[in-house]
Each structure stands twice: as structure tokens, then as C-alpha cells.
Amino acid sequence: MERDADILGKYRTVSNKLKKRFLKRPNVAEGCEQYGALAKTLKQQECPQYAAFCHLAQARCEHTLVNPAGETQALVDAAREFIKAEVDNVGIRCLSFQEHLTAAINCYSHAIRVHIENKNMSLAAALCLELGNALQKLNKPGEAMAHFQRAAELQSQSPLDCLVSLGHVASCKIETKDYDGALGVFTEMAYLAQESGGSSVTGKPIGAYCDILARCEITRVLLLMLLQPTPQRIRPEHAQTLEKYAWESSEDNTIAQFLDEDVFLMLQSVVMACQSHDIEAIQAIQVELWPMLSAEQNELLHHVIQELAHPSGEGL
């Protein structure tokens, strides 16, 4: 209590200096520096929520000084301190109304708005990603999804960055068990990667685009095996994806450009085992396929096997 009173006293001392007085203009720049110094002291004392309030006051001073760069930096500093306070509460299982998290989201949103007003789309997108990652770490993939989607929209002029953000959207949909939605996002990503990632000479995907296409292809196949859409409900583009893995078909030239032959043959075996409901075969394939897949893909493959063994209709 004594420490809280001391902090409040210091905060009020700076605030009083900024009050308008007769024939005397307040020194806003000095007040801004003092709020920053107080915030630094509070961080060292491990009082993140109080440091955040000082950064908010600092942001208001920067706004008065018409310094958008300083304003956004102070807002982001405040948001990060609020996030830290929320993480601390979660760590000690303290009951709360998540007021620190709400304050952090408001600070990030304000900073993003300032960046957009100043045509700094890449910086705005970076903050959307930072907020999305923070929410995901707090086990809130549903809320994180919207911020990753907004980042992708702000990165429309940068295809590779946009694809990375859409990948986060797809991962959030998988976490929330929206498998059909995730399938749609991965399909969108595949089209964008094929359209934007081709070599100017050969037209074949190059560099990071190959990795993204491989991730999209593998995950789409696993999601289709999990969803098991009927012939009447399956979309044409998804039917074409599965046709590539029928025994009669040879390895597609376009797939060979980004997917390893061993992975292709393993996926082909997975598709046929699922279609014949051969659980023992797919479990044997899982052992060999496991090191070739990401953690997310391995979890999907596990769900595919669980769904075959105990159909629940959860993915439908």
C-alpha cells in the first residue's frame, strides 16, 4: 500500500506540472520525459500495469506535441506492459476481468490506427501480428484470428508477408476446430503462392513459396481426410486435390516442383488407407510420415486416425 501511494504521488506530481495555469503554458516535452523515466523505474520494480499507465500518459503528451512516431511507440510500450501484467495474472491464477488484456488490445488498436493514418501499413501489420501472437500465447486463438486476418489485409501489396499472416489465420482455425474454414484458407494461400511465387523465367515457384505450397498441399490433404466430405458436398478444387493422390495417377508435375517424392507417396498411401478405412495401414504409415510433418500436421494426422477408429462427426 505504501509503495502504491508513493507511485501515485510521483504520477500526480508530473500530471500537476502539465495543468494549464494563467499566463503559463505547461512544458509538455518535459512532462513526456518524466513519464518515460517513471515508467522505466516501475518496470524495474516489476509493476507492469503502473508502467503501462505512465506510457499512456506519455503517449498523450506525444499526441499533444504532434509526434505520431513517439505516440505509437509509447502506446506499444503500454500495450506490452499490460500484456505482461495479464500474463503474470494468468501465471498465478489470479481471478480477474481480464482488464489488463482489454487495455492492451485498446492500446494496440490505437497505435495501429495512428500508423494507418500516417500510411505506415507495414508497421500497422506488424502490430496486428504482435497482438495476434500475444493472444495466441494466452490461449485465445479465436480472438487472435481476427488480428492475423487484418495483418494479411494490410499486407496485400507484399504477397510473402500476406501468406505468412494467412498461415497464422489457418493455424488459429485448426486450434478452434474450424477445419472447413482452415481448408478454405489453405486453398486461398495455395492460389496466392502459385500466382505470386513463380520465377519470371520458368514460372515455377521458387524459394519460400515452395515451402508454403508444400505446407498447404500436405495440410489440405490431411484436412480432407479428417472432414471426409461426400462426393455431393466436396468442392471441385478439393476433388482435384484428392484426384492427384489416386493410385492410377502419377505424380503431378506441378506437385513435384515443391513436394518431396517420398512425402507424395506417403500422402498417397494415407489417402488410399483412409478411403478403405484401413486403420492398421494408416498407423503404420504414421510412424514413417511423422518426422516429415510439422507438429500441426502430425496432430491433424492423429485426429484422422482417431476419427477413423471412433467416428464422431466432429470434423463435419
C-alpha positions in Angstrom: 0.0 0.0 0.0 2.8 2.4 0.9 4.5 1.7 -2.4 1.3 2.3 -4.3 0.8 5.6 -2.6 4.4 6.6 -3.5 3.8 5.7 -7.1 0.6 7.6 -7.2 2.3 10.6 -5.7 5.0 10.7 -8.3 2.5 10.3 -11.1 0.4 13.2 -9.7 3.5 15.4 -9.4 4.2 15.1 -13.2 0.5 15.5 -14.0 0.2 18.7 -12.0 3.1 20.2 -14.0 1.1 19.7 -17.1 -2.0 21.5 -15.9 -2.8 24.8 -17.6 -2.1 27.9 -15.5 -2.8 31.5 -16.0 -0.3 33.1 -18.5 1.8 30.0 -18.3 2.0 27.1 -20.8 2.9 23.7 -19.5 6.2 22.1 -20.6 4.7 19.1 -22.3 8.1 17.8 -23.6 9.5 17.8 -20.1 6.4 16.0 -18.8 6.7 13.4 -21.5 10.3 12.6 -20.5 9.3 12.4 -16.8 6.5 10.0 -17.6 9.0 7.9 -19.5 11.5 7.9 -16.7 8.8 6.9 -14.2 7.7 4.1 -16.4 11.3 2.8 -16.6 11.5 2.9 -12.8 8.3 1.0 -12.4 9.4 -1.7 -14.9 12.5 -2.3 -12.7 10.2 -2.6 -9.7 8.1 -5.2 -11.6 5.0 -3.1 -11.7 4.0 -3.6 -15.3 0.4 -2.2 -15.0 1.6 1.0 -13.4 4.4 1.4 -16.0 1.7 0.9 -18.7 -0.3 3.9 -17.3 2.8 6.0 -17.4 3.4 5.1 -21.0 -0.3 6.0 -21.8 0.3 9.4 -20.3 3.5 9.7 -22.3 1.5 8.9 -25.5 -1.0 11.7 -24.7 2.0 14.1 -24.4 3.4 12.9 -27.7 0.0 13.4 -29.3 -0.1 17.0 -28.0 3.4 17.5 -29.4 2.1 16.2 -32.8 4.7 13.4 -32.8 3.0 10.3 -34.3 6.2 8.1 -34.1 6.6 8.9 -30.4 2.9 8.4 -29.8 2.8 5.0 -31.4 5.9 3.9 -29.6 4.5 4.9 -26.2 1.2 3.1 -27.0 3.0 -0.1 -27.9 5.1 0.1 -24.8 1.9 0.5 -22.8 0.3 -2.4 -24.6 3.3 -4.7 -23.9 3.3 -3.8 -20.2 -0.4 -4.6 -20.0 0.2 -7.9 -21.7 2.9 -8.7 -19.2 0.6 -7.8 -16.3 -2.1 -10.2 -17.8 0.5 -13.0 -18.2 1.5 -12.5 -14.6 -2.1 -12.8 -13.5 -2.6 -15.9 -15.5 0.6 -17.4 -14.2 -0.5 -17.1 -10.6 -4.1 -18.0 -11.5 -5.4 -14.7 -10.2 -9.2 -14.1 -10.8 -9.8 -11.0 -12.9 -12.0 -9.5 -15.5 -9.0 -9.5 -18.0 -8.9 -5.7 -17.7 -5.2 -5.7 -18.5 -5.8 -7.7 -21.7 -8.6 -5.3 -22.7 -6.4 -2.3 -22.1 -3.6 -3.9 -24.2 -5.9 -4.5 -27.1 -7.1 -0.9 -27.0 -3.5 0.4 -26.9 -2.5 -1.8 -29.9 -5.7 -0.8 -31.8 -4.9 2.9 -31.2 -1.3 2.5 -32.4 -2.4 0.6 -35.5 -4.9 3.3 -36.3 -2.2 6.0 -36.0 0.1 4.0 -38.3 -2.7 3.6 -40.9 -3.5 7.3 -40.7 0.2 8.0 -41.5 0.3 5.4 -44.3 2.6 3.1 -42.5 0.8 -0.1 -43.5 3.8 -2.4 -42.8 4.2 -1.1 -39.2 0.4 -1.4 -38.7 0.5 -5.0 -39.9 3.5 -5.8 -37.7 1.5 -4.7 -34.6 -1.5 -6.8 -35.7 0.8 -9.8 -35.8 2.3 -8.9 -32.4 -1.2 -8.7 -30.9 -2.3 -11.9 -32.6 0.7 -13.8 -31.2 0.1 -12.4 -27.7 -3.5 -13.6 -27.8 -2.5 -17.0 -29.1 0.0 -17.4 -26.3 -2.8 -16.6 -23.9 -4.8 -19.4 -25.4 -7.2 -17.2 -27.3 -6.9 -18.4 -30.9 -10.4 -17.2 -31.7 -9.6 -13.6 -30.9 -6.1 -13.8 -32.4 -7.5 -14.9 -35.7 -9.2 -11.5 -36.5 -5.9 -9.7 -35.9 -3.9 -12.1 -38.1 -6.6 -11.6 -40.8 -6.3 -7.8 -40.6 -2.5 -8.1 -40.9 -3.0 -10.1 -44.1 -5.3 -7.4 -45.5 -2.8 -4.7 -44.7 0.0 -6.7 -46.4 -1.9 -7.1 -49.7 1.0 -5.5 -51.6 3.5 -7.9 -50.1 2.4 -11.4 -51.1 5.0 -13.3 -49.0 4.2 -11.4 -45.8 0.5 -11.8 -46.5 0.9 -15.6 -46.9 2.7 -15.8 -43.5 -0.2 -13.9 -41.9 -2.8 -16.2 -43.6 -0.8 -19.2 -42.3 -1.4 -17.9 -38.7 -5.2 -17.5 -39.5 -5.3 -21.1 -40.7 -3.5 -22.3 -37.6 -6.0 -20.5 -35.4 -8.9 -22.1 -37.3 -7.3 -25.5 -36.7 -6.9 -24.7 -33.0 -10.6 -23.8 -32.8 -11.5 -27.0 -34.7 -12.9 -25.0 -37.6 -11.4 -27.5 -40.1 -13.5 -26.4 -43.0 -12.5 -22.8 -42.5 -8.8 -23.8 -42.3 -9.2 -25.8 -45.5 -10.6 -22.7 -47.3 -7.7 -20.5 -46.0 -5.0 -23.0 -47.1 -6.7 -23.2 -50.6 -6.6 -19.4 -50.8 -2.9 -19.5 -49.7 -2.0 -22.1 -52.4 -3.6 -20.0 -55.2 -1.8 -16.8 -54.0 1.5 -18.6 -53.7 1.2 -20.1 -57.2 0.2 -16.7 -58.6 2.9 -14.7 -56.9 5.8 -17.0 -56.3 6.6 -18.1 -59.9 10.0 -17.5 -61.4 10.0 -14.8 -64.1 11.9 -17.2 -66.4 10.3 -20.7 -65.8 7.1 -19.7 -64.0 7.9 -22.4 -61.3 7.6 -21.5 -57.6 10.8 -20.6 -56.0 12.3 -20.1 -52.5 10.0 -19.6 -49.6 6.9 -20.0 -51.9 7.9 -23.7 -52.4 7.8 -24.3 -48.6 4.4 -22.5 -48.3 2.9 -24.6 -51.2 4.2 -27.8 -49.6 2.6 -26.9 -46.3 -0.7 -26.0 -48.0 -0.7 -29.2 -50.0 0.1 -31.6 -47.1 -2.3 -29.8 -44.7 -5.1 -29.7 -47.2 -4.9 -33.5 -47.8 -5.0 -34.2 -44.1 -7.9 -31.8 -43.6 -9.8 -33.5 -46.4 -9.1 -36.9 -44.8 -10.4 -35.6 -41.5 -13.5 -33.9 -42.9 -14.3 -36.8 -45.4 -16.7 -34.7 -47.5 -19.2 -36.7 -49.6 -19.0 -36.5 -53.4 -22.0 -34.2 -53.4 -20.5 -31.8 -50.9 -16.9 -31.7 -52.0 -15.8 -28.6 -53.9 -14.2 -29.0 -57.3 -10.8 -27.7 -56.3 -10.7 -30.1 -53.3 -11.8 -33.0 -55.5 -8.9 -32.2 -57.9 -6.5 -32.2 -54.9 -7.6 -35.7 -54.0 -7.5 -37.0 -57.6 -3.8 -36.3 -57.6 -3.3 -39.0 -54.9 -5.3 -41.8 -56.6 -3.3 -44.9 -57.4 -4.0 -44.6 -61.1 -2.5 -41.1 -61.2 1.3 -40.4 -61.5 3.0 -37.7 -59.5 1.7 -34.3 -60.8 4.5 -32.2 -62.4 3.3 -29.1 -60.5 3.4 -31.0 -57.2 6.9 -32.3 -58.0 8.1 -28.7 -58.1 7.6 -28.2 -54.3 6.8 -31.6 -52.7 9.3 -34.3 -52.0 8.6 -37.6 -53.8 8.7 -39.6 -50.6 6.1 -37.3 -48.9 3.9 -37.5 -52.0 4.0 -41.3 -51.9 3.2 -41.4 -48.2 0.3 -39.0 -48.6 -1.0 -41.2 -51.5 -0.9 -44.1 -49.1 -2.7 -42.1 -46.4 -5.5 -41.2 -48.9 -6.0 -44.8 -50.0 -5.8 -46.1 -46.4 -8.5 -43.6 -45.3 -10.7 -44.4 -48.3 -10.5 -48.1 -47.5 -10.8 -47.5 -43.7 -7.6 -49.5 -43.1 -6.6 -48.2 -39.6 -3.7 -50.6 -39.3 -2.2 -49.4 -42.6 -2.5 -45.7 -41.7 -1.0 -46.3 -38.3 2.0 -48.0 -39.9 2.3 -45.0 -42.4 2.1 -42.6 -39.5 5.3 -43.9 -38.0 7.2 -43.2 -41.2 5.5 -40.0 -42.0 5.8 -38.5 -38.5 9.4 -36.9 -39.0 8.4 -35.4 -42.3 5.5 -33.4 -40.9 5.2 -30.3 -38.7 3.7 -30.5 -35.2 0.4 -29.1 -36.5 0.3 -31.6 -39.4 1.1 -34.5 -37.0 -1.7 -33.5 -34.8 -4.1 -33.5 -37.7 -2.9 -37.0 -38.8 -3.5 -38.2 -35.2 -7.1 -36.7 -35.4 -7.6 -38.5 -38.7 -6.7 -41.9 -37.2 -8.9 -41.1 -34.1 -11.8 -40.2 -36.4 -11.4 -43.5 -38.4 -11.2 -45.5 -35.2 -14.1 -43.7 -33.4 -16.2 -41.7 -35.8 -17.7 -38.7 -34.0 -18.5 -36.4 -36.9 -16.6 -33.6 -35.1 -14.9 -32.5 -38.3 -18.0 -32.4 -40.4 
